[in-house]
Amino acid sequence: MTATDVAPGKPVAAPPPARRFKLTFPVLLIGLAALVILLSLARLVTGANDITSGGTISAALGLAVPIGLAGLGGLWSERAGVVNIGLEGMMILGTWFGAWGALQFDNPWAGVLAGAVGGAIGGAVHALATVTFGVDQIISGVAINIVGLGFTQYLSKLVFSPMKGGGAKQSPRVPIMGTFDVPGIGQPLLDLQNKHWFLVSDVAGILHGLTQNVSYFTILAILLVPLSFYLLWRTAFGLRIRSCGERPVAAESLGVNVYLYKWIAVIVSGGLAGLGGAFLSLIAAGIYRDGQTGGRGYIGLAAMIFGNWRPGGLAGGAALFGYTDALQLRQGGTSVHALLLVVALLLAAVAVFQLVRQRRNRAALVTGIAAIGVFAVFAVTDTVPDAFTSFTPHLTTLLVLSLASQRLRMPAADGVPYRRGQTK
């Protein structure tokens, strides 16, 4: 059609908008299958059999749970418009109260509840400071991190020091929580894994890690992800909370008590972070120790941002960080070196996608150069220095945030102070 074919005065139809990539469930399954195939190829090429072993997957699951719970706590708070930098301090409170509750009542589930309450107390303090009194949310979060660390050190000296096996910086051993096994498949899956066949052994190893010796606490943590999605995106209660993080003035005009829903969201946020801390003391270590969180609250925030403030993406980010942490703990340089090949192939695939589907030539060029650089490092080395492997989870955090930064959309009023009666 030319300009002469259009009738005078008749508006020309605008071209259809470019199609955006949408992550659906079938696409997610295809992506997971492709990732397993890449890991299987890397295992065959490098001989690093541990990258898909049941032990690595089980360790990754255990390492991902506290990060995921912290990130889920951040999700609840920020969906209501309150930035929660204090997740680390709330996790610290959860580690102490979790161990105390389990010892006090001689029951690990009492420790789970106590850890959630301890974190919720930190959340209530954050809500009082930020929602009620309008304190800067970043300052309040940093203060909670500092106070949480000092407060638990004081409580340890007061409560755990007199106990047998306890001390100023640790508790006695806590009661053990039971684990769950899917019966009848553990040994067959292990036998298949040990044959080291292409793809079949990798799938067997992954299934073995996900179905054997799984803590009931882990199952509870996994179920909290779809539960949070349902509550926040499928109920009127969740709609009100999310409206407080998007347009609190509009929500107030419709009769929503913005202060109340922000309070609820921040307290739930603290409770979830406290659960993550309780997992560390009750399951991961079986004992409370000073400094046990190790910055996982901050990594949980990174997982939440990587997941674009959505529960599913958050869970994927937590799994990624847990997996890289498990690799560097189990086989160190050999496994991380094999992972370089996977990263190079993934970067190459992202470059092709950016070039073909998104028409982002400059971004595709940068990503392609990065893929070539990672592959060159893989080709000229046989292992990765130990000093680098310990940094792998943190480097992964930086990489995924930089790659995901173009598609992120935080809640519109996230971190914006709100006062009742304001006009905008």
ABEGO torsion letter per residue (X at the ends): XBAAABBBGBBBBBBBBBBBBBBBAAAAAAAAAAAAAAAAAAAAAAGBAAAABAAAAAAAAAAAAAAAAAAAAAAAAAAAGBBBAAAAAAAAAAAAAAAAAAAAAGBAAAAAAAAAAAAAAAAAAAAAAAAAAGBBAAAAAAAAAAAAAAAAAAAAAAAAAABBGBBAABBBBBBBBBBBBBBGAAAAAAAAAAAGBBGAAAAAAAAAAAABGBBAAAAAAAAAAAAAAAAAAABAAAAAAAAAAABAAAAAAAGBBAAAAAAAAAAAAAAAAAAAAAAAAAAAAGBBBBGAAGGAAAAAAAAAAAAGGBAAAAAAAAAAAAAAAAAAAAAEAAAAAAAAAAAAAAAAAAAAAAAAAAGBAAAAAAAAAAAAAAAAAAAABABBBAAAAAAAAAAAAAAAAAAAAAABBBBAABGBBBBBGBAX
